[in-house]
Amino acid sequence: MHQDQQVSPPSTPAAPASDGLFIKRCASCATLLAPLTETCTSCRGTELGAVLSSGAGAIVSWQPAAPAPHSGQTPGAVAIVKLDDGPRIYTWIEGEVPTPPDLPVRVRFRPTRDGERSPLFVVISTAPTAATTAGAA
């Protein structure tokens, strides 16, 4: 495939991500890669298609975010998230990151000023619900 050829959605990174987070898959070796990758880290292939990610993962590393000038809400931290699908991505974490950050995270999308959607991740609480604890008594 030549660079100037178009690919039908949703196999193109420009496809609307309304239903989730798209990552890349190498056409040569099927390695899953971060969304902005241009060359396969496994085989050096350059034919990369877009595939839908599960949107779930875990925080590998994080740092509190500094407030951005002239912005609305600031995410709680910048982070590296290892997706359950395999690749690691640089992203924002919304809200407070627990210590240690061993709880799972899931992608959410926030609208941007230009009408696009920006991915960020939120920590998924695995605390037992009232119904679960009531049954254990």
Buried (B, 14 or more C-beta within 10 A) or exposed (E): EEEEEEEEEBEEBEBEBEEBBBBBBBBBEEBBBBBEBEEBEEEEBEEBBBBBBEBBBBBEEBEEBEEEEEEEEEBBBBBBBBBEBEBBBEBBBBEEBEEEBEBBBBBBBBEEEEEEEEBBBBBEEEEEEEEEEEEEE
